[in-house]
């Protein structure tokens, strides 16, 4: 074996050993801030950080003014690195990004409690982290909020923007789906292992993101359940890897408001979609707007606030070729779902013509009927 080959083998062995330590850290369920400061104390050497000795812990606690996790050494010593490594990659589709990898989201390095590594599935080759936008909001989002978000993202079709969200019900689901519908890249960040899809109803969306060259991120190893404490930690990654955050709907006390506050802590752009003032899910929105958050009512508002000088393609769609009566019906349904009788009351048209128009709009894919009663915009 030549000297060059020996050197390459040493480098590969070192890289493999380092990954084992990153994996080991992922099985240490202690505060992310402690892990990041421990990492920094040892000059970003993951092996040295993992093998920290008791006498160094007090120095670290004093230097960074942080508490030492209870029984840290004992928990660390129970970790079998080889076994953890084997378990972490028991799914061949799972890959890992470490702090030193070129594809690690560079903005995450700016937050104090960055993850040392991230497990992921999918494709990162075409993702430009310079254009990440976090989208957060209520799990019980109104149809109006989802339609507003859908409209904003539809006007960003085919752009280099990356939609980052949490794969939860409501706004998260709409954000990812609208990104896929408009050929935008999207990254979902989980509060569980990559083999635990939560909610399970989003399994198809999970797979669609991967198939469309997006990515699924998690700092947690396989088999990690979606525990309540995982989601605030997940939120810091959603926000931390993004240039700005768009809040689509939020109560005053909610996960979305936690994300909004993190956005301000990280000195990133905070934006809100205004909504119905009678909806309790907008209480957080108007609180944020009153305290300086930017209003986004259109895609141009988002681009201007982010300072992204991007030329938006004019999107041709079915709405550009509506008849007068079709447009009237769309206007009636623009704010909320309505029954046939409610639509007829708003329009001075023959009821048979209204029925024909509703059928035409359904065929165009612009509205749909739910519960065999209400018509709503898609």
Secondary structure, 3 states (H helix, E strand, C coil): CCHHHHHHHHHHHHHHHHHHHHHHHHCCCCCHHHHHHHHHHCCCCHHHHHCCCHHHHHHHHHHHCCCCCCCHHHHHHCCCHHHHHHHHCCCCCCEEEECCCCCCCHHHHHCCCCCCEEEEEECCCCCCHHHEEEEECCCCCCHHHHHHHHHHHHCCCCCCCEEEECCCCCHHHHHHHHHHHCCCEEEEECCCCCCCCCCHHHHHHHHHHHHCCCEEEECCCCCCCCCHHHHHHHHHHHHHCCCEEEECCCCCCCHHHHHHHHHHHCCCEEEECCCCCCCHHHHHHHHHHHCCCEECCCHHHHHHHHCCCCCCCCCCCHHHHCCHHHHHHHHHCCCCCEEHHHHHHHCCCCHHHHHHHHHHHHHCCCEEEECCCEEEEC
